[in-house]
Amino acid sequence: MDPLLEALRLIASGDMYVWNVILRSLQISGSALLLAMIIGLPIGIAVGLTRFRLRLPLVAVINAGLAFPPVVVGLGVFLVLSRAGPLGDLQLLYTPAA
């Protein structure tokens, strides 16, 4: 069966497990968006509207950060949260709190 049709069938079936997965995904995406806005908007406004000595190097660092593939960022988060990582004692890996 076509995967798209199968996905639509699962959504339309009203299965609570599927809806819990969908809602959890939206919750995580929304919280990541909110956190990025809280951090990024003030920095972007400050860098865009003010002139200071280290502005150009800061813009270069910000632009370099945009070039990181999401897989590299995800791997970094995984390594930080894994048992051997600096936050491993918190046991946050594979939990909703992470």
N, C-alpha and C positions, 0 to 999 in steps of 0.2 A: 504494500500500500504506500501511496505517496506520503512522505513524512509530514508535509504541511497539512494534508487532510487528516492524518492521524492526530496531529497536535490540535487541530480545530475540533476534532471529535472528542478528544479528552477534555478540552475546555468546556465544550457544550454539554458534556455528560454531567457536570456539576459535582464531580468527585472532589470531596473535601481535601484529600491529599494534594491533588493538583492545584486547587485554589490556595492552599496553605503555601505551597511552593511559589506560586505566582505572587501572593501577597508578601512573602518574605523577600523575594527578589526586588519587588517595588520598594519595600521598606529600606533595604540595604542601599539600593540605588539612590533613593531620595535622601537618605542621611549622608551618603557620600557627596551628593550634589550640594547639600546644605553646608557641609563642612568645607568643601572647596570654595563655595561662595563667601563664607565667613572669613576664610583666610585670603583668598585671591582678590576679591574686590577691593579691600582697602589697600593692599599692596599695589594692585594695578592702578588705582586712582592716584596713589602717592607717587609712583614712578612716572605715570603719564603727565601729571600736572605740575610736578616740581622739578627743579634743576638743582643738582648737587654734584659734588666732585666725583663720586664713584657710580654715577648713574649708568654710563655706558657699559662698564664691566658687569653691573647688576643686570642690565637688560640682556647682555650676552649669556649670563648664567641662566636667566629665566628662559631664554630661547633654547638654550642647550637642553634644559629640562623637558621642553616640549618634544624634543627629538627622541626621548627614551621610549622604546616600545613598551606597551602595557605588560608584556610578558616579563620584561626585566624588572619593572616595578613590582609586579606580583611576586616574582621570585625573591626580591628583597624583603617584602613584607613577610613572606613565608619563612625566610631565614631568621628574621628578627623574632617571629612568634614561635619558631620551632623549639623543641626542648633544649637544644644546644645554644640557642640564641639568647640575646640579652634579656628578653622578656619571656623566656621559656618557663620560668618558675610560676608565672601567672596562669599557665595552662589555658591560653586563649585560642590556640589553634583549633580550627573546625568547630568553633562555638559561635552563636549569634552575637555575643559580646565583642568578638574580634572585629 
